[in-house]
Amino acid sequence: MQYGLLEDTPPETWVPDVLPGFSRRTLPLGEDSEGPVSATLVRYDTSQGTPVLYIHGWSDYFYNTELAEAAAKHGYAFYALDLRKYGRSLRPRQSPGYIDDLAQYDDEIGAALALIKLAHPGTLPAIIAHSTGGLIAALWAEHHPGQISGLVLNAPWLALQGNAWLRGFASTVADPIWRSAPERKLLLPKFDFFYRSISANEHGEWILHPLWRPRYSFDIQGGWLAAILAGHARVRRGLDIDVPVLVLTSTKSHFATKYSTKMQHADSVLDVEATVHRAVQLGNRVMIHKIPDALHDVYASPKPIRNESFDITFAWLNYFNDS
């Protein structure tokens, strides 16, 4: 795998991806204060069937080839979206992951689905999304009824979590900061616990791009945090997503100030119970499935667990696609 940043593909052209057997295509999104902005659509070239689109989480990108293989095995054409300023879409002099309004992601989700629907006429795609991507996808789904067949959320970040200090910081200090200087970086503690659970350089199995999925997460800026808080507030008031929603989580969380082997068998990022509590406010057809010993990214858990999660996901999608 090449470990630098990528350039845009030629207009309306698929090119070989950094992952063998995959192709990618740039989705131009205009410009912002940092210059030209684009997202990247990735496809698993040999997969066929009903399309499914995967959206990654914070400080992340699409790398999980086994998820794509599982989709293909179950009769799904697999696509993934690297959002603007993430992964394949990150460009020099951009602030990684920065955005000040989650609704701006409607542009790349809409562009990706337009291409997918063009390639698969007469079928409605499903969306699978992880963590922050789950929040983004849930908000998008409520505002775009009739566009997808189902929504699978892998440990979605639906509410601000952490200790009272972090919640107090977000509601008091961050507010005046983002209003006066939204791109200012917030000095928050950083941990590499989840990275250590999934990276092949540590205790996990995944080869991760050091710029696209760094050991420590991207810097958090005030405007980004404000956008996240606004999204959480919308979920707290209740959404009305018009399609069935499957929420996957671990059965437990484990938080500590030092790395522990317990983090290899639990969600070390989000509070599972808080996620479940908030998930029921997404719509009228929400199914929650807890998987023992799963990590924060259920699909990146040890092989027997991720295989179980793959089977659960596609059996659930099959049920609603066949009904």
C-alpha positions as CSV (number, residue, x, y, z in Angstrom):
1,M,0.0,0.0,0.0
2,Q,1.2,3.5,-0.8
3,Y,1.4,5.7,2.3
4,G,1.2,9.3,0.9
5,L,-1.8,11.4,0.1
6,L,-3.6,10.8,-3.2
7,E,-4.6,13.1,-6.0
8,D,-8.0,13.4,-7.6
9,T,-8.8,10.9,-10.3
10,P,-9.4,12.1,-13.9
11,P,-12.9,13.5,-14.3
12,E,-15.6,10.8,-14.3
13,T,-13.0,8.0,-14.3
14,W,-12.5,4.9,-12.2
15,V,-8.9,4.0,-11.5
16,P,-7.3,1.1,-9.6
17,D,-7.4,1.7,-5.8
18,V,-4.7,1.2,-3.2
19,L,-6.5,-2.0,-2.2
20,P,-6.2,-4.7,-4.8
21,G,-9.4,-5.7,-6.5
22,F,-11.0,-2.3,-5.8
23,S,-11.4,0.9,-7.9
24,R,-11.9,4.5,-6.8
25,R,-13.4,7.6,-8.3
26,T,-13.2,11.2,-7.2
27,L,-16.4,13.1,-6.5
28,P,-15.7,16.9,-6.8
29,L,-17.4,19.0,-4.2
30,G,-16.3,22.6,-5.1
31,E,-14.1,24.6,-2.8
32,D,-14.0,25.8,0.8
33,S,-11.7,28.1,2.7
34,E,-8.9,25.6,2.3
35,G,-9.3,25.1,-1.4
36,P,-10.8,22.4,-3.7
37,V,-12.7,19.7,-1.8
38,S,-13.6,16.2,-3.0
39,A,-14.8,12.9,-1.7
40,T,-13.9,9.4,-3.0
41,L,-16.2,6.6,-4.0
42,V,-14.6,3.1,-3.8
43,R,-16.1,0.0,-5.3
44,Y,-15.3,-3.7,-5.0
45,D,-14.9,-4.6,-8.6
46,T,-16.1,-8.3,-8.6
47,S,-19.2,-7.8,-6.4
48,Q,-22.6,-7.9,-7.9
49,G,-26.2,-7.6,-6.8
50,T,-28.1,-5.1,-4.6
51,P,-25.8,-2.2,-3.8
52,V,-24.6,-1.3,-0.3
53,L,-22.7,1.8,0.6
54,Y,-20.3,1.9,3.6
55,I,-19.4,5.2,5.4
56,H,-16.5,5.2,7.8
57,G,-16.1,6.9,11.2
58,W,-13.9,9.7,12.7
59,S,-10.1,9.6,11.9
60,D,-10.8,6.7,9.6
61,Y,-11.3,5.5,6.0
62,F,-12.4,2.4,4.2
63,Y,-9.9,-0.5,4.6
64,N,-12.0,-3.5,5.6
65,T,-11.7,-5.7,2.5
66,E,-13.4,-8.6,4.4
67,L,-16.6,-6.6,4.8
68,A,-16.6,-6.1,1.0
69,E,-16.0,-9.8,0.5
70,A,-18.8,-10.7,2.9
71,A,-21.1,-8.4,1.0
72,A,-20.2,-10.0,-2.3
73,K,-20.7,-13.5,-0.8
74,H,-24.2,-12.6,0.3
75,G,-25.1,-11.1,-3.1
76,Y,-24.4,-7.4,-2.6
77,A,-22.5,-5.0,-4.8
78,F,-20.2,-3.2,-2.4
79,Y,-19.2,0.5,-2.4
80,A,-17.5,2.7,0.2
81,L,-17.3,6.4,0.6
82,D,-14.2,8.2,2.0
83,L,-15.7,11.6,3.1
84,R,-14.1,14.9,2.3
85,K,-10.8,15.4,4.1
86,Y,-10.6,11.8,5.1
87,G,-8.5,8.9,3.7
88,R,-8.4,8.9,0.0
89,S,-10.0,12.3,-0.1
90,L,-7.5,14.1,2.2
91,R,-5.3,16.6,0.4
92,P,-2.2,18.6,1.5
93,R,-2.9,21.7,3.6
94,Q,-6.4,20.5,4.6
95,S,-7.6,20.1,8.2
96,P,-8.2,16.3,8.5
97,G,-11.9,15.5,9.1
98,Y,-12.9,19.2,9.6
99,I,-16.4,20.3,8.8
100,D,-18.6,22.8,10.6
101,D,-22.1,21.5,9.5
102,L,-22.8,17.8,9.1
103,A,-25.4,18.6,6.5
104,Q,-22.6,19.4,4.1
105,Y,-22.0,15.7,3.8
106,D,-25.3,15.4,2.0
107,D,-23.4,16.5,-1.1
108,E,-21.0,13.5,-1.3
109,I,-23.6,11.0,-0.1
110,G,-26.0,12.2,-2.7
111,A,-23.3,12.1,-5.4
112,A,-22.2,8.6,-4.4
113,L,-25.8,7.3,-4.4
114,A,-26.5,8.9,-7.8
115,L,-23.6,7.0,-9.3
116,I,-24.6,3.8,-7.6
117,K,-28.2,4.0,-8.7
118,L,-27.0,4.7,-12.3
119,A,-25.0,1.5,-12.2
120,H,-27.8,-0.5,-10.5
121,P,-31.1,0.8,-12.0
122,G,-34.3,-0.2,-10.4
123,T,-32.8,-1.0,-7.0
124,L,-32.5,0.9,-3.8
125,P,-29.1,0.7,-2.0
126,A,-28.6,0.2,1.7
127,I,-26.2,2.2,3.8
128,I,-23.8,0.7,6.4
129,A,-22.0,3.3,8.6
130,H,-19.7,3.3,11.6
131,S,-19.4,5.6,14.6
132,T,-19.4,9.3,13.5
133,G,-20.4,8.0,10.1
134,G,-23.4,6.5,11.8
135,L,-24.5,9.8,13.1
136,I,-24.0,11.4,9.7
137,A,-25.9,8.6,7.9
138,A,-28.8,8.7,10.4
139,L,-29.3,12.5,9.9
140,W,-29.0,12.1,6.2
141,A,-31.5,9.3,6.1
142,E,-34.2,11.3,7.9
143,H,-33.8,14.2,5.5
144,H,-33.8,12.0,2.4
145,P,-36.8,9.6,2.7
146,G,-37.3,7.0,0.0
147,Q,-33.6,6.9,-1.1
148,I,-32.4,3.7,0.6
149,S,-33.8,0.3,1.5
150,G,-32.2,0.0,5.0
151,L,-29.6,1.5,7.4
152,V,-27.1,-0.5,9.4
153,L,-25.3,1.5,12.1
154,N,-22.1,0.0,13.5
155,A,-21.6,1.5,17.0
156,P,-23.0,4.9,16.0
157,W,-21.9,8.0,17.9
158,L,-25.4,9.3,18.8
159,A,-24.7,11.2,22.0
160,L,-21.7,13.0,23.6
161,Q,-20.1,10.5,25.9
162,G,-17.3,10.7,28.4
163,N,-16.9,12.0,31.9
164,A,-18.6,15.1,33.3
165,W,-15.4,17.2,32.7
166,L,-15.6,16.5,28.9
167,R,-19.4,17.2,28.8
168,G,-18.9,20.4,30.7
169,F,-16.0,21.4,28.4
170,A,-18.1,20.9,25.3
171,S,-21.1,22.9,26.6
172,T,-19.2,25.8,28.1
173,V,-15.6,26.3,26.9
174,A,-16.1,25.0,23.3
175,D,-19.1,27.1,22.6
176,P,-17.4,30.6,22.7
177,I,-14.3,29.1,21.1
178,W,-16.1,27.8,18.0
179,R,-18.2,30.9,17.6
180,S,-15.1,33.2,17.5
181,A,-12.6,30.9,15.9
182,P,-14.3,27.6,14.7
183,E,-11.1,26.2,13.2
184,R,-9.1,26.5,16.5
185,K,-7.9,23.2,17.8
186,L,-9.1,22.1,21.2
187,L,-6.5,20.8,23.7
188,L,-8.1,17.5,24.6
189,P,-6.4,14.4,25.9
190,K,-5.6,11.8,23.2
191,F,-5.5,8.0,23.6
192,D,-4.4,5.3,21.2
193,F,-6.4,2.4,22.8
194,F,-8.7,1.7,19.9
195,Y,-5.8,1.9,17.5
196,R,-3.9,-0.6,19.5
197,S,-6.9,-3.0,19.4
198,I,-7.2,-3.0,15.6
199,S,-3.7,-2.3,14.2
200,A,-1.5,-5.2,13.0
201,N,1.4,-3.3,14.5
202,E,-0.1,-3.8,17.9
203,H,-2.8,-6.3,19.0
204,G,-5.1,-6.2,16.0
205,E,-5.1,-7.6,12.4
206,W,-5.5,-4.6,10.2
207,I,-2.8,-2.8,8.1
208,L,-3.7,0.9,8.5
209,H,-2.5,3.9,6.5
210,P,-0.6,6.1,9.0
211,L,-1.9,9.3,7.6
212,W,-5.5,8.2,6.9
213,R,-5.9,6.2,10.2
214,P,-3.2,7.6,12.6
215,R,-2.4,6.1,16.0
216,Y,-4.0,9.1,17.7
217,S,-7.1,10.7,16.3
218,F,-7.2,13.9,14.2
219,D,-7.1,17.2,16.1
220,I,-10.6,18.3,17.3
221,Q,-11.5,21.8,16.3
222,G,-14.3,23.9,17.9
223,G,-16.4,24.1,14.7
224,W,-16.3,20.4,14.2
225,L,-17.3,19.7,17.8
226,A,-20.2,22.2,17.5
227,A,-21.4,20.4,14.4
228,I,-21.3,17.1,16.2
229,L,-23.2,18.5,19.2
230,A,-25.9,19.9,16.9
231,G,-26.2,16.4,15.4
232,H,-26.6,14.8,18.8
233,A,-29.2,17.4,19.7
234,R,-31.3,16.4,16.6
235,V,-31.1,12.7,17.6
236,R,-32.0,13.5,21.2
237,R,-35.2,15.3,19.9
238,G,-36.0,12.1,18.0
239,L,-35.6,11.2,14.3
240,D,-38.2,9.7,12.0
241,I,-36.1,7.5,9.6
242,D,-38.4,5.9,7.1
243,V,-36.5,2.6,6.7
244,P,-35.6,-0.2,9.0
245,V,-32.5,0.4,11.1
246,L,-30.1,-2.2,12.5
247,V,-27.8,-1.0,15.3
248,L,-24.8,-3.2,16.1
249,T,-22.8,-2.8,19.3
250,S,-20.6,-4.7,21.7
251,T,-22.2,-6.0,24.8
252,K,-19.9,-3.9,27.0
253,S,-17.6,-0.9,27.1
254,H,-14.3,-0.6,28.9
255,F,-12.7,2.8,29.8
256,A,-9.5,3.4,31.6
257,T,-6.5,5.8,31.5
258,K,-4.1,3.1,30.6
259,Y,-4.3,0.4,27.9
260,S,-5.7,-2.9,29.1
261,T,-6.2,-6.3,27.4
262,K,-9.9,-5.9,28.3
263,M,-10.1,-3.3,25.5
264,Q,-9.5,-6.1,23.1
265,H,-13.0,-7.5,24.0
266,A,-15.1,-4.4,24.4
267,D,-15.9,-1.0,23.0
268,S,-13.2,1.3,24.3
269,V,-14.5,4.4,22.6
270,L,-18.3,4.7,23.3
271,D,-20.6,3.8,26.1
272,V,-22.6,0.9,24.7
273,E,-25.6,1.5,27.0
274,A,-25.8,5.2,26.1
275,T,-25.7,4.3,22.4
276,V,-28.5,1.8,22.9
277,H,-30.6,4.2,24.9
278,R,-30.3,6.9,22.2
279,A,-30.7,4.5,19.2
280,V,-34.4,3.8,19.9
281,Q,-35.0,7.5,19.0
282,L,-33.9,7.0,15.4
283,G,-37.3,5.8,14.1
284,N,-40.1,3.3,14.5
285,R,-38.3,0.2,13.2
286,V,-35.0,-0.1,15.1
287,M,-33.4,-3.4,15.9
288,I,-30.5,-3.5,18.3
289,H,-28.1,-6.4,18.2
290,K,-25.3,-6.7,20.8
291,I,-22.3,-8.9,20.0
292,P,-20.2,-10.4,22.8
293,D,-16.5,-9.3,22.9
294,A,-16.9,-7.0,19.9
295,L,-14.7,-3.9,19.5
296,H,-15.9,-0.4,18.9
297,D,-15.8,-1.2,15.2
298,V,-17.7,-4.4,15.3
299,Y,-16.5,-5.3,11.8
300,A,-12.9,-5.0,12.8
301,S,-13.2,-7.3,15.8
302,P,-11.3,-10.7,15.9
303,K,-12.3,-12.9,13.0
304,P,-14.9,-15.1,14.6
305,I,-16.7,-12.0,15.9
306,R,-16.5,-10.0,12.7
307,N,-17.7,-13.0,10.7
308,E,-20.7,-13.3,13.0
309,S,-21.4,-9.5,12.5
310,F,-21.2,-9.9,8.8
311,D,-23.7,-12.8,8.8
312,I,-26.1,-10.8,11.1
313,T,-25.8,-7.7,8.8
314,F,-26.5,-9.4,5.5
315,A,-29.2,-11.8,6.9
316,W,-31.0,-8.7,8.2
317,L,-30.6,-6.8,4.9
318,N,-31.8,-9.9,3.0
319,Y,-34.9,-10.1,5.1
320,F,-36.0,-6.6,4.2
321,N,-34.9,-6.8,0.6
322,D,-36.8,-10.1,0.1
323,S,-40.0,-8.9,2.0
